[in-house]
Amino acid sequence: MPSGLMIIGLVLILLGWLVQLYYSAVRKILALSLKFVMIYVVGCILLVIDGLQTGNTLIWILNLVIAVIALVAGFFAKKARK
């Protein structure tokens, strides 16, 4: 049975993608949204915490790697906007 942190993390990731879709499709801004990156990273961190609590090592390591990659992508997206 999924835990509360897993559900919240996945919902945040979904909301992050909806924000990115809004910026891309509606506002026609194709650059990576920093709001998307932050919401996505928070969702991944919640999944890392859930993986640690459930003892699922592979899941928390993969989610941590994904969160770091998203932060790096957000850093370069912010750097490109200046």
Buried (B, 14 or more C-beta within 10 A) or exposed (E): EEBEBBEBBBEBBEBBBEBBEBBBEEEEEEEBBBBBBBBBBBBBBBBBBBBBEBEBEEBBEBBBEBBEEBBEBBEEBEEEEE
